[in-house]
């Protein structure tokens, strides 16, 4: 018997958000692409900390909490807007590339 206890609940990780796939789809320079990767990674880490298991689980409440956390951490209005713009672009991409299959529920958050 092993000494550790393993959880039966699978913990989501950053890979469920497909950040790299999104970043590769961007038509911009390498520096901006890396900035977007960083911005989105930070947002996804916050979403995971809020209990989100997948992109389809993110609600407007999660995004509001993310924005408030950025403001509480002292980020400038411009930085908050930039990061929120990246999150918005990500979800536009996600909806375009992850259309529900026949019989699946649409993504309506």
C-alpha angles and dihedrals in degrees: 000000000000121000097232131075115231122210117236090211112086111230113223118232136197092272092075088069093057092219093167092052091051093047091051089055093059119105100215143094124291095255093053090043091056091047090053090048091053094045093049094043090055091049092049091049088054091048091051090049088054090057099261110152100188140004091262089062095060112109132187087259090060090050091048090051090049091052091048091050091053091050092048090051088058101251115160121253089251093054092048090050091048093051092045089050089054091050090049091050090048094054092046087054092044093053091047095049101036104050113171116257125239108295094014121121115255121247103253109158 
